[in-house]
Amino acid sequence: MLLGIYVLGKNIVFTTIATPYFWRGIAADLSVLALTCGVVILFMFPKTMKPTGFILIAFGVICVFYSSRAILNPTSLWQFFLSISSIVGGFKLLTDRQFGG
């Protein structure tokens, strides 16, 4: 599963714009904070807080696209097939309740 995420994720590059004004980096800071808080809420807090975690993650993703550029490098069909197969196969291995058939 991690191999699939690595193969697919190495073709995504996030860049920021360097600027002398301090308020231009606020959205980038908010995205990092929102994503971090959202992930912590999803994994550490009770189930009643999960919608808040998803909202924070969505807000963080919106801030990433608002404050920076996401560059998607070309991916070959073979790399895409390998990554999706690895993700789905790894997920199946992690969630399968029977071992050995």
Gaussian input, Z-matrix of N, CA and C with variables (Angstrom, degrees):
# hf/3-21g

backbone

0 1
 N
 C     1     B1
 C     2     B2     1     A1
 N     3     B3     2     A2     1     D1
 C     4     B4     3     A3     2     D2
 C     5     B5     4     A4     3     D3
 N     6     B6     5     A5     4     D4
 C     7     B7     6     A6     5     D5
 C     8     B8     7     A7     6     D6
 N     9     B9     8     A8     7     D7
 C    10    B10     9     A9     8     D8
 C    11    B11    10    A10     9     D9
 N    12    B12    11    A11    10    D10
 C    13    B13    12    A12    11    D11
 C    14    B14    13    A13    12    D12
 N    15    B15    14    A14    13    D13
 C    16    B16    15    A15    14    D14
 C    17    B17    16    A16    15    D15
 N    18    B18    17    A17    16    D16
 C    19    B19    18    A18    17    D17
 C    20    B20    19    A19    18    D18
 N    21    B21    20    A20    19    D19
 C    22    B22    21    A21    20    D20
 C    23    B23    22    A22    21    D21
 N    24    B24    23    A23    22    D22
 C    25    B25    24    A24    23    D23
 C    26    B26    25    A25    24    D24
 N    27    B27    26    A26    25    D25
 C    28    B28    27    A27    26    D26
 C    29    B29    28    A28    27    D27
 N    30    B30    29    A29    28    D28
 C    31    B31    30    A30    29    D29
 C    32    B32    31    A31    30    D30
 N    33    B33    32    A32    31    D31
 C    34    B34    33    A33    32    D32
 C    35    B35    34    A34    33    D33
 N    36    B36    35    A35    34    D34
 C    37    B37    36    A36    35    D35
 C    38    B38    37    A37    36    D36
 N    39    B39    38    A38    37    D37
 C    40    B40    39    A39    38    D38
 C    41    B41    40    A40    39    D39
 N    42    B42    41    A41    40    D40
 C    43    B43    42    A42    41    D41
 C    44    B44    43    A43    42    D42
 N    45    B45    44    A44    43    D43
 C    46    B46    45    A45    44    D44
 C    47    B47    46    A46    45    D45
 N    48    B48    47    A47    46    D46
 C    49    B49    48    A48    47    D47
 C    50    B50    49    A49    48    D48
 N    51    B51    50    A50    49    D49
 C    52    B52    51    A51    50    D50
 C    53    B53    52    A52    51    D51
 N    54    B54    53    A53    52    D52
 C    55    B55    54    A54    53    D53
 C    56    B56    55    A55    54    D54
 N    57    B57    56    A56    55    D55
 C    58    B58    57    A57    56    D56
 C    59    B59    58    A58    57    D57
 N    60    B60    59    A59    58    D58
 C    61    B61    60    A60    59    D59
 C    62    B62    61    A61    60    D60
 N    63    B63    62    A62    61    D61
 C    64    B64    63    A63    62    D62
 C    65    B65    64    A64    63    D63
 N    66    B66    65    A65    64    D64
 C    67    B67    66    A66    65    D65
 C    68    B68    67    A67    66    D66
 N    69    B69    68    A68    67    D67
 C    70    B70    69    A69    68    D68
 C    71    B71    70    A70    69    D69
 N    72    B72    71    A71    70    D70
 C    73    B73    72    A72    71    D71
 C    74    B74    73    A73    72    D72
 N    75    B75    74    A74    73    D73
 C    76    B76    75    A75    74    D74
 C    77    B77    76    A76    75    D75
 N    78    B78    77    A77    76    D76
 C    79    B79    78    A78    77    D77
 C    80    B80    79    A79    78    D78
 N    81    B81    80    A80    79    D79
 C    82    B82    81    A81    80    D80
 C    83    B83    82    A82    81    D81
 N    84    B84    83    A83    82    D82
 C    85    B85    84    A84    83    D83
 C    86    B86    85    A85    84    D84
 N    87    B87    86    A86    85    D85
 C    88    B88    87    A87    86    D86
 C    89    B89    88    A88    87    D87
 N    90    B90    89    A89    88    D88
 C    91    B91    90    A90    89    D89
 C    92    B92    91    A91    90    D90
 N    93    B93    92    A92    91    D91
 C    94    B94    93    A93    92    D92
 C    95    B95    94    A94    93    D93
 N    96    B96    95    A95    94    D94
 C    97    B97    96    A96    95    D95
 C    98    B98    97    A97    96    D96
 N    99    B99    98    A98    97    D97
 C   100   B100    99    A99    98    D98
 C   101   B101   100   A100    99    D99
 N   102   B102   101   A101   100   D100
 C   103   B103   102   A102   101   D101
 C   104   B104   103   A103   102   D102
 N   105   B105   104   A104   103   D103
 C   106   B106   105   A105   104   D104
 C   107   B107   106   A106   105   D105
 N   108   B108   107   A107   106   D106
 C   109   B109   108   A108   107   D107
 C   110   B110   109   A109   108   D108
 N   111   B111   110   A110   109   D109
 C   112   B112   111   A111   110   D110
 C   113   B113   112   A112   111   D111
 N   114   B114   113   A113   112   D112
 C   115   B115   114   A114   113   D113
 C   116   B116   115   A115   114   D114
 N   117   B117   116   A116   115   D115
 C   118   B118   117   A117   116   D116
 C   119   B119   118   A118   117   D117
 N   120   B120   119   A119   118   D118
 C   121   B121   120   A120   119   D119
 C   122   B122   121   A121   120   D120
 N   123   B123   122   A122   121   D121
 C   124   B124   123   A123   122   D122
 C   125   B125   124   A124   123   D123
 N   126   B126   125   A125   124   D124
 C   127   B127   126   A126   125   D125
 C   128   B128   127   A127   126   D126
 N   129   B129   128   A128   127   D127
 C   130   B130   129   A129   128   D128
 C   131   B131   130   A130   129   D129
 N   132   B132   131   A131   130   D130
 C   133   B133   132   A132   131   D131
 C   134   B134   133   A133   132   D132
 N   135   B135   134   A134   133   D133
 C   136   B136   135   A135   134   D134
 C   137   B137   136   A136   135   D135
 N   138   B138   137   A137   136   D136
 C   139   B139   138   A138   137   D137
 C   140   B140   139   A139   138   D138
 N   141   B141   140   A140   139   D139
 C   142   B142   141   A141   140   D140
 C   143   B143   142   A142   141   D141
 N   144   B144   143   A143   142   D142
 C   145   B145   144   A144   143   D143
 C   146   B146   145   A145   144   D144
 N   147   B147   146   A146   145   D145
 C   148   B148   147   A147   146   D146
 C   149   B149   148   A148   147   D147
 N   150   B150   149   A149   148   D148
 C   151   B151   150   A150   149   D149
 C   152   B152   151   A151   150   D150
 N   153   B153   152   A152   151   D151
 C   154   B154   153   A153   152   D152
 C   155   B155   154   A154   153   D153
 N   156   B156   155   A155   154   D154
 C   157   B157   156   A156   155   D155
 C   158   B158   157   A157   156   D156
 N   159   B159   158   A158   157   D157
 C   160   B160   159   A159   158   D158
 C   161   B161   160   A160   159   D159
 N   162   B162   161   A161   160   D160
 C   163   B163   162   A162   161   D161
 C   164   B164   163   A163   162   D162
 N   165   B165   164   A164   163   D163
 C   166   B166   165   A165   164   D164
 C   167   B167   166   A166   165   D165
 N   168   B168   167   A167   166   D166
 C   169   B169   168   A168   167   D167
 C   170   B170   169   A169   168   D168
 N   171   B171   170   A170   169   D169
 C   172   B172   171   A171   170   D170
 C   173   B173   172   A172   171   D171
 N   174   B174   173   A173   172   D172
 C   175   B175   174   A174   173   D173
 C   176   B176   175   A175   174   D174
 N   177   B177   176   A176   175   D175
 C   178   B178   177   A177   176   D176
 C   179   B179   178   A178   177   D177
 N   180   B180   179   A179   178   D178
 C   181   B181   180   A180   179   D179
 C   182   B182   181   A181   180   D180
 N   183   B183   182   A182   181   D181
 C   184   B184   183   A183   182   D182
 C   185   B185   184   A184   183   D183
 N   186   B186   185   A185   184   D184
 C   187   B187   186   A186   185   D185
 C   188   B188   187   A187   186   D186
 N   189   B189   188   A188   187   D187
 C   190   B190   189   A189   188   D188
 C   191   B191   190   A190   189   D189
 N   192   B192   191   A191   190   D190
 C   193   B193   192   A192   191   D191
 C   194   B194   193   A193   192   D192
 N   195   B195   194   A194   193   D193
 C   196   B196   195   A195   194   D194
 C   197   B197   196   A196   195   D195
 N   198   B198   197   A197   196   D196
 C   199   B199   198   A198   197   D197
 C   200   B200   199   A199   198   D198
 N   201   B201   200   A200   199   D199
 C   202   B202   201   A201   200   D200
 C   203   B203   202   A202   201   D201
 N   204   B204   203   A203   202   D202
 C   205   B205   204   A204   203   D203
 C   206   B206   205   A205   204   D204
 N   207   B207   206   A206   205   D205
 C   208   B208   207   A207   206   D206
 C   209   B209   208   A208   207   D207
 N   210   B210   209   A209   208   D208
 C   211   B211   210   A210   209   D209
 C   212   B212   211   A211   210   D210
 N   213   B213   212   A212   211   D211
 C   214   B214   213   A213   212   D212
 C   215   B215   214   A214   213   D213
 N   216   B216   215   A215   214   D214
 C   217   B217   216   A216   215   D215
 C   218   B218   217   A217   216   D216
 N   219   B219   218   A218   217   D217
 C   220   B220   219   A219   218   D218
 C   221   B221   220   A220   219   D219
 N   222   B222   221   A221   220   D220
 C   223   B223   222   A222   221   D221
 C   224   B224   223   A223   222   D222
 N   225   B225   224   A224   223   D223
 C   226   B226   225   A225   224   D224
 C   227   B227   226   A226   225   D225
 N   228   B228   227   A227   226   D226
 C   229   B229   228   A228   227   D227
 C   230   B230   229   A229   228   D228
 N   231   B231   230   A230   229   D229
 C   232   B232   231   A231   230   D230
 C   233   B233   232   A232   231   D231
 N   234   B234   233   A233   232   D232
 C   235   B235   234   A234   233   D233
 C   236   B236   235   A235   234   D234
 N   237   B237   236   A236   235   D235
 C   238   B238   237   A237   236   D236
 C   239   B239   238   A238   237   D237
 N   240   B240   239   A239   238   D238
 C   241   B241   240   A240   239   D239
 C   242   B242   241   A241   240   D240
 N   243   B243   242   A242   241   D241
 C   244   B244   243   A243   242   D242
 C   245   B245   244   A244   243   D243
 N   246   B246   245   A245   244   D244
 C   247   B247   246   A246   245   D245
 C   248   B248   247   A247   246   D246
 N   249   B249   248   A248   247   D247
 C   250   B250   249   A249   248   D248
 C   251   B251   250   A250   249   D249
 N   252   B252   251   A251   250   D250
 C   253   B253   252   A252   251   D251
 C   254   B254   253   A253   252   D252
 N   255   B255   254   A254   253   D253
 C   256   B256   255   A255   254   D254
 C   257   B257   256   A256   255   D255
 N   258   B258   257   A257   256   D256
 C   259   B259   258   A258   257   D257
 C   260   B260   259   A259   258   D258
 N   261   B261   260   A260   259   D259
 C   262   B262   261   A261   260   D260
 C   263   B263   262   A262   261   D261
 N   264   B264   263   A263   262   D262
 C   265   B265   264   A264   263   D263
 C   266   B266   265   A265   264   D264
 N   267   B267   266   A266   265   D265
 C   268   B268   267   A267   266   D266
 C   269   B269   268   A268   267   D267
 N   270   B270   269   A269   268   D268
 C   271   B271   270   A270   269   D269
 C   272   B272   271   A271   270   D270
 N   273   B273   272   A272   271   D271
 C   274   B274   273   A273   272   D272
 C   275   B275   274   A274   273   D273
 N   276   B276   275   A275   274   D274
 C   277   B277   276   A276   275   D275
 C   278   B278   277   A277   276   D276
 N   279   B279   278   A278   277   D277
 C   280   B280   279   A279   278   D278
 C   281   B281   280   A280   279   D279
 N   282   B282   281   A281   280   D280
 C   283   B283   282   A282   281   D281
 C   284   B284   283   A283   282   D282
 N   285   B285   284   A284   283   D283
 C   286   B286   285   A285   284   D284
 C   287   B287   286   A286   285   D285
 N   288   B288   287   A287   286   D286
 C   289   B289   288   A288   287   D287
 C   290   B290   289   A289   288   D288
 N   291   B291   290   A290   289   D289
 C   292   B292   291   A291   290   D290
 C   293   B293   292   A292   291   D291
 N   294   B294   293   A293   292   D292
 C   295   B295   294   A294   293   D293
 C   296   B296   295   A295   294   D294
 N   297   B297   296   A296   295   D295
 C   298   B298   297   A297   296   D296
 C   299   B299   298   A298   297   D297
 N   300   B300   299   A299   298   D298
 C   301   B301   300   A300   299   D299
 C   302   B302   301   A301   300   D300

   B1=1.4409
   B2=1.5249
   B3=1.3207
   B4=1.4652
   B5=1.5203
   B6=1.3294
   B7=1.4635
   B8=1.5246
   B9=1.3110
   B10=1.4619
   B11=1.5126
   B12=1.3237
   B13=1.4585
   B14=1.5283
   B15=1.3324
   B16=1.4629
   B17=1.5297
   B18=1.3262
   B19=1.4611
   B20=1.5246
   B21=1.3222
   B22=1.4592
   B23=1.5309
   B24=1.3303
   B25=1.4569
   B26=1.5119
   B27=1.3286
   B28=1.4658
   B29=1.5205
   B30=1.3258
   B31=1.4539
   B32=1.5230
   B33=1.3151
   B34=1.4566
   B35=1.5278
   B36=1.3180
   B37=1.4631
   B38=1.5294
   B39=1.3267
   B40=1.4534
   B41=1.5193
   B42=1.3167
   B43=1.4565
   B44=1.5204
   B45=1.3157
   B46=1.4534
   B47=1.5157
   B48=1.2832
   B49=1.4542
   B50=1.5188
   B51=1.3306
   B52=1.4694
   B53=1.5275
   B54=1.3010
   B55=1.4522
   B56=1.5248
   B57=1.3201
   B58=1.4660
   B59=1.5271
   B60=1.3258
   B61=1.4564
   B62=1.5115
   B63=1.3180
   B64=1.4587
   B65=1.5184
   B66=1.3209
   B67=1.4531
   B68=1.5248
   B69=1.3250
   B70=1.4601
   B71=1.5266
   B72=1.3312
   B73=1.4498
   B74=1.5193
   B75=1.3301
   B76=1.4600
   B77=1.5332
   B78=1.3196
   B79=1.4653
   B80=1.5228
   B81=1.3402
   B82=1.4664
   B83=1.5231
   B84=1.3192
   B85=1.4641
   B86=1.5261
   B87=1.3287
   B88=1.4605
   B89=1.5258
   B90=1.3286
   B91=1.4657
   B92=1.5154
   B93=1.3285
   B94=1.4612
   B95=1.5250
   B96=1.3076
   B97=1.4625
   B98=1.5314
   B99=1.3326
   B100=1.4643
   B101=1.5256
   B102=1.3310
   B103=1.4616
   B104=1.5218
   B105=1.3271
   B106=1.4604
   B107=1.5237
   B108=1.3206
   B109=1.4651
   B110=1.5268
   B111=1.3378
   B112=1.4563
   B113=1.5150
   B114=1.3313
   B115=1.4601
   B116=1.5280
   B117=1.3225
   B118=1.4655
   B119=1.5198
   B120=1.3211
   B121=1.4650
   B122=1.5233
   B123=1.3395
   B124=1.4636
   B125=1.5211
   B126=1.3318
   B127=1.4603
   B128=1.5240
   B129=1.3152
   B130=1.4549
   B131=1.5254
   B132=1.2982
   B133=1.4440
   B134=1.5278
   B135=1.3392
   B136=1.4694
   B137=1.5340
   B138=1.3230
   B139=1.4641
   B140=1.5287
   B141=1.3108
   B142=1.4608
   B143=1.5228
   B144=1.3341
   B145=1.4632
   B146=1.5295
   B147=1.3325
   B148=1.4663
   B149=1.5283
   B150=1.3408
   B151=1.4721
   B152=1.5331
   B153=1.3187
   B154=1.4618
   B155=1.5190
   B156=1.3229
   B157=1.4549
   B158=1.5147
   B159=1.3313
   B160=1.4612
   B161=1.5282
   B162=1.3190
   B163=1.4671
   B164=1.5196
   B165=1.3346
   B166=1.4610
   B167=1.5261
   B168=1.3210
   B169=1.4581
   B170=1.5273
   B171=1.3186
   B172=1.4669
   B173=1.5270
   B174=1.3316
   B175=1.4667
   B176=1.5221
   B177=1.3297
   B178=1.4620
   B179=1.5109
   B180=1.3256
   B181=1.4677
   B182=1.5232
   B183=1.3123
   B184=1.4661
   B185=1.5238
   B186=1.3221
   B187=1.4701
   B188=1.5242
   B189=1.3358
   B190=1.4620
   B191=1.5174
   B192=1.3160
   B193=1.4584
   B194=1.5262
   B195=1.3172
   B196=1.4523
   B197=1.5268
   B198=1.3190
   B199=1.4583
   B200=1.5204
   B201=1.3002
   B202=1.4580
   B203=1.5164
   B204=1.2911
   B205=1.4589
   B206=1.5124
   B207=1.2946
   B208=1.4519
   B209=1.5216
   B210=1.3193
   B211=1.4546
   B212=1.5181
   B213=1.3080
   B214=1.4503
   B215=1.5263
   B216=1.3249
   B217=1.4567
   B218=1.5196
   B219=1.3314
   B220=1.4718
   B221=1.5253
   B222=1.3148
   B223=1.4607
   B224=1.5282
   B225=1.3192
   B226=1.4616
   B227=1.5255
   B228=1.3130
   B229=1.4551
   B230=1.5194
   B231=1.3269
   B232=1.4628
   B233=1.5320
   B234=1.3410
   B235=1.4645
   B236=1.5318
   B237=1.3300
   B238=1.4542
   B239=1.5243
   B240=1.3288
   B241=1.4575
   B242=1.5209
   B243=1.3365
   B244=1.4619
   B245=1.5287
   B246=1.3183
   B247=1.4634
   B248=1.5210
   B249=1.3254
   B250=1.4674
   B251=1.5280
   B252=1.3411
   B253=1.4632
   B254=1.5200
   B255=1.3163
   B256=1.4651
   B257=1.5239
   B258=1.3112
   B259=1.4639
   B260=1.5258
   B261=1.3301
   B262=1.4599
   B263=1.5322
   B264=1.3398
   B265=1.4616
   B266=1.5198
   B267=1.3217
   B268=1.4601
   B269=1.5138
   B270=1.3215
   B271=1.4569
   B272=1.5198
   B273=1.3258
   B274=1.4683
   B275=1.5265
   B276=1.3428
   B277=1.4609
   B278=1.5314
   B279=1.3207
   B280=1.4628
   B281=1.5254
   B282=1.3335
   B283=1.4615
   B284=1.5147
   B285=1.3243
   B286=1.4692
   B287=1.5213
   B288=1.3137
   B289=1.4603
   B290=1.5193
   B291=1.3002
   B292=1.4481
   B293=1.5265
   B294=1.2857
   B295=1.4514
   B296=1.5331
   B297=1.3267
   B298=1.4464
   B299=1.5148
   B300=1.3268
   B301=1.4527
   B302=1.4512
   A1=110.15
   A2=115.67
   A3=119.45
   A4=111.69
   A5=117.48
   A6=120.70
   A7=110.24
   A8=117.68
   A9=120.95
   A10=112.58
   A11=116.56
   A12=120.23
   A13=110.17
   A14=117.15
   A15=120.95
   A16=111.22
   A17=117.21
   A18=120.53
   A19=110.79
   A20=117.21
   A21=120.34
   A22=111.07
   A23=117.03
   A24=120.72
   A25=115.38
   A26=118.55
   A27=118.63
   A28=112.16
   A29=117.61
   A30=121.17
   A31=113.05
   A32=117.42
   A33=121.69
   A34=107.99
   A35=116.25
   A36=121.59
   A37=107.66
   A38=116.31
   A39=121.41
   A40=108.70
   A41=116.27
   A42=120.67
   A43=108.87
   A44=115.02
   A45=120.73
   A46=108.70
   A47=115.18
   A48=121.10
   A49=107.87
   A50=116.46
   A51=120.44
   A52=108.55
   A53=116.17
   A54=120.82
   A55=109.39
   A56=118.03
   A57=119.31
   A58=113.86
   A59=118.15
   A60=120.04
   A61=110.73
   A62=117.45
   A63=121.09
   A64=112.33
   A65=119.33
   A66=119.95
   A67=113.13
   A68=118.11
   A69=120.45
   A70=111.85
   A71=118.12
   A72=120.72
   A73=114.22
   A74=116.67
   A75=119.66
   A76=110.81
   A77=118.05
   A78=120.09
   A79=110.85
   A80=117.52
   A81=120.12
   A82=110.45
   A83=117.16
   A84=120.28
   A85=111.17
   A86=116.42
   A87=120.05
   A88=111.39
   A89=116.51
   A90=118.46
   A91=111.42
   A92=117.17
   A93=120.36
   A94=110.41
   A95=117.47
   A96=120.84
   A97=111.68
   A98=117.13
   A99=119.74
   A100=111.48
   A101=117.31
   A102=119.91
   A103=111.29
   A104=117.10
   A105=120.69
   A106=111.14
   A107=117.17
   A108=120.27
   A109=111.32
   A110=117.25
   A111=120.49
   A112=112.46
   A113=117.28
   A114=120.64
   A115=110.69
   A116=117.36
   A117=120.48
   A118=110.54
   A119=117.34
   A120=120.30
   A121=110.64
   A122=117.32
   A123=119.61
   A124=112.70
   A125=116.95
   A126=119.45
   A127=114.03
   A128=119.36
   A129=120.77
   A130=114.70
   A131=119.13
   A132=121.65
   A133=110.58
   A134=118.12
   A135=120.16
   A136=112.24
   A137=115.30
   A138=121.77
   A139=113.17
   A140=117.36
   A141=119.51
   A142=112.24
   A143=117.55
   A144=121.79
   A145=112.77
   A146=118.63
   A147=121.36
   A148=113.46
   A149=120.84
   A150=118.46
   A151=112.58
   A152=117.11
   A153=120.23
   A154=110.68
   A155=117.21
   A156=120.93
   A157=112.11
   A158=117.17
   A159=120.56
   A160=111.52
   A161=117.00
   A162=120.64
   A163=110.29
   A164=117.26
   A165=120.19
   A166=111.97
   A167=117.13
   A168=119.76
   A169=110.23
   A170=117.92
   A171=120.74
   A172=110.94
   A173=116.85
   A174=120.71
   A175=110.47
   A176=116.89
   A177=120.37
   A178=112.48
   A179=117.08
   A180=120.36
   A181=110.44
   A182=117.57
   A183=120.98
   A184=110.03
   A185=117.25
   A186=120.51
   A187=111.94
   A188=117.82
   A189=120.55
   A190=109.67
   A191=117.23
   A192=119.58
   A193=112.32
   A194=117.91
   A195=121.22
   A196=111.58
   A197=116.84
   A198=119.78
   A199=114.31
   A200=118.18
   A201=119.45
   A202=109.68
   A203=113.58
   A204=119.50
   A205=109.36
   A206=116.29
   A207=121.50
   A208=106.88
   A209=116.78
   A210=121.98
   A211=107.78
   A212=116.41
   A213=121.58
   A214=107.88
   A215=116.59
   A216=121.20
   A217=109.77
   A218=116.63
   A219=118.89
   A220=111.60
   A221=115.76
   A222=122.40
   A223=107.99
   A224=115.72
   A225=118.47
   A226=109.65
   A227=115.15
   A228=120.19
   A229=110.89
   A230=116.75
   A231=121.00
   A232=110.66
   A233=118.20
   A234=121.21
   A235=110.80
   A236=116.47
   A237=119.83
   A238=110.40
   A239=117.72
   A240=121.74
   A241=111.35
   A242=116.91
   A243=121.36
   A244=110.95
   A245=117.22
   A246=119.72
   A247=111.81
   A248=118.16
   A249=120.24
   A250=110.36
   A251=117.21
   A252=120.38
   A253=111.27
   A254=116.95
   A255=120.51
   A256=111.62
   A257=116.80
   A258=120.07
   A259=110.34
   A260=116.73
   A261=120.07
   A262=111.02
   A263=117.51
   A264=120.37
   A265=112.10
   A266=117.30
   A267=120.54
   A268=112.36
   A269=116.46
   A270=119.78
   A271=110.72
   A272=115.99
   A273=120.25
   A274=110.83
   A275=117.09
   A276=120.17
   A277=111.93
   A278=116.46
   A279=120.06
   A280=112.51
   A281=117.29
   A282=119.18
   A283=113.50
   A284=118.87
   A285=121.19
   A286=109.91
   A287=116.74
   A288=121.28
   A289=112.26
   A290=118.84
   A291=121.33
   A292=109.92
   A293=116.66
   A294=121.14
   A295=108.20
   A296=115.67
   A297=119.93
   A298=114.66
   A299=117.93
   A300=118.13
   A301=111.21
   D1=-42.37
   D2=178.62
   D3=-66.15
   D4=-34.70
   D5=177.37
   D6=-62.04
   D7=-43.20
   D8=178.92
   D9=-63.83
   D10=-41.29
   D11=177.99
   D12=-65.66
   D13=-39.10
   D14=178.44
   D15=-64.64
   D16=-47.76
   D17=-177.19
   D18=-63.47
   D19=-41.66
   D20=179.39
   D21=-74.45
   D22=-38.10
   D23=-175.73
   D24=-76.70
   D25=-20.28
   D26=-178.74
   D27=-73.15
   D28=-10.60
   D29=178.40
   D30=-97.32
   D31=6.90
   D32=177.24
   D33=-112.39
   D34=123.91
   D35=-177.73
   D36=-122.85
   D37=129.88
   D38=176.04
   D39=-105.54
   D40=127.61
   D41=178.47
   D42=-122.44
   D43=156.26
   D44=176.04
   D45=-121.12
   D46=162.77
   D47=179.89
   D48=-100.49
   D49=122.62
   D50=178.30
   D51=-78.01
   D52=127.12
   D53=-178.95
   D54=-144.97
   D55=148.70
   D56=-178.87
   D57=-76.36
   D58=-11.47
   D59=-177.87
   D60=-85.25
   D61=135.39
   D62=-174.72
   D63=-71.48
   D64=-27.83
   D65=-174.67
   D66=-77.89
   D67=-11.52
   D68=178.95
   D69=-71.63
   D70=-26.23
   D71=-178.58
   D72=-91.77
   D73=-1.19
   D74=-177.12
   D75=-65.17
   D76=-40.27
   D77=-179.75
   D78=-65.58
   D79=-36.46
   D80=177.20
   D81=-66.89
   D82=-40.65
   D83=177.00
   D84=-64.98
   D85=-40.93
   D86=178.19
   D87=-63.31
   D88=-37.06
   D89=-179.69
   D90=-65.84
   D91=-42.05
   D92=178.86
   D93=-65.34
   D94=-44.73
   D95=179.44
   D96=-65.16
   D97=-43.89
   D98=-179.04
   D99=-65.67
   D100=-42.82
   D101=178.50
   D102=-63.89
   D103=-42.83
   D104=179.97
   D105=-64.69
   D106=-46.96
   D107=179.51
   D108=-64.30
   D109=-38.95
   D110=178.94
   D111=-63.18
   D112=-43.23
   D113=179.38
   D114=-67.58
   D115=-41.05
   D116=177.94
   D117=-62.76
   D118=-41.62
   D119=178.78
   D120=-64.10
   D121=-41.53
   D122=-179.61
   D123=-62.59
   D124=-38.49
   D125=-173.99
   D126=-94.17
   D127=-25.54
   D128=-171.52
   D129=-109.15
   D130=-22.83
   D131=-174.17
   D132=-99.07
   D133=165.97
   D134=-179.34
   D135=-67.30
   D136=169.91
   D137=-175.83
   D138=-61.06
   D139=-26.56
   D140=-178.82
   D141=-68.18
   D142=-19.06
   D143=-179.66
   D144=-93.43
   D145=-5.59
   D146=-176.01
   D147=-59.03
   D148=-40.61
   D149=176.84
   D150=-59.41
   D151=-35.73
   D152=176.86
   D153=-64.15
   D154=-40.22
   D155=177.65
   D156=-62.66
   D157=-42.47
   D158=178.57
   D159=-66.68
   D160=-37.02
   D161=177.19
   D162=-64.15
   D163=-42.82
   D164=178.53
   D165=-65.39
   D166=-38.29
   D167=177.77
   D168=-65.92
   D169=-42.52
   D170=178.06
   D171=-63.23
   D172=-40.89
   D173=177.29
   D174=-63.24
   D175=-40.23
   D176=178.40
   D177=-64.43
   D178=-40.15
   D179=178.20
   D180=-66.05
   D181=-41.17
   D182=177.32
   D183=-61.68
   D184=-42.14
   D185=178.62
   D186=-65.38
   D187=-34.76
   D188=177.50
   D189=-61.90
   D190=-46.59
   D191=-179.07
   D192=-73.14
   D193=-24.90
   D194=178.15
   D195=-76.78
   D196=-39.27
   D197=-171.59
   D198=-96.64
   D199=-14.87
   D200=-175.66
   D201=-143.37
   D202=-174.54
   D203=178.40
   D204=-112.76
   D205=135.91
   D206=172.95
   D207=-105.29
   D208=116.09
   D209=-178.70
   D210=-101.74
   D211=121.26
   D212=178.47
   D213=-101.64
   D214=106.76
   D215=178.72
   D216=-72.30
   D217=152.86
   D218=179.04
   D219=-60.08
   D220=140.15
   D221=178.95
   D222=-122.34
   D223=132.26
   D224=178.79
   D225=-74.33
   D226=160.79
   D227=178.82
   D228=-62.97
   D229=-35.37
   D230=178.87
   D231=-65.14
   D232=-44.73
   D233=178.24
   D234=-62.94
   D235=-41.09
   D236=179.54
   D237=-64.90
   D238=-44.10
   D239=177.91
   D240=-61.47
   D241=-44.23
   D242=179.44
   D243=-62.71
   D244=-43.34
   D245=-177.71
   D246=-69.52
   D247=-44.12
   D248=179.68
   D249=-66.06
   D250=-40.55
   D251=177.75
   D252=-62.67
   D253=-40.78
   D254=179.59
   D255=-67.75
   D256=-40.66
   D257=-179.81
   D258=-65.82
   D259=-48.45
   D260=-178.10
   D261=-67.71
   D262=-42.37
   D263=178.56
   D264=-64.37
   D265=-41.98
   D266=177.42
   D267=-65.70
   D268=-39.34
   D269=177.56
   D270=-64.56
   D271=-40.87
   D272=178.41
   D273=-63.70
   D274=-40.04
   D275=177.60
   D276=-64.92
   D277=-37.42
   D278=-178.95
   D279=-73.12
   D280=-31.72
   D281=-175.03
   D282=-101.42
   D283=-5.57
   D284=179.36
   D285=-71.06
   D286=129.05
   D287=-176.33
   D288=-88.84
   D289=-19.67
   D290=179.71
   D291=-100.71
   D292=136.05
   D293=177.11
   D294=-106.73
   D295=126.87
   D296=177.03
   D297=85.39
   D298=20.84
   D299=173.95
   D300=117.64

